[in-house]
Amino acid sequence: MQLARVVGRATSTVKHPTLKGWRMLLVQPLTPTGGADGAPQLVIDNQGGRKGDTVIISSDGKTAREMVGSENTPARWYVLGIVD
């Protein structure tokens, strides 16, 4: 699990069939002090995160596969929750 800031969202006309219907956000992982920690990541979101929100993300591929209901999805990162 890691904190990240939502920097935008992704719009796609063509995507993997397992990602149809999923919101996709572009997030910047954060260090504990609030600085950028690596490259931005594309995550699936079912929590309703918006640009500027701080979210909790996870890279647990097994849970991502369970969320989308497919063993062959390319999704790995997902939003666990939104920080108040």
Buried (B, 14 or more C-beta within 10 A) or exposed (E): EBBBBBEEBEEEEEEBEBBEEBBBBBBBBBEEEEEEBEEBBBBBBEBEBEEEBBBBBBBBBEEBBEBBEBEEBEBBBBBBEBEE
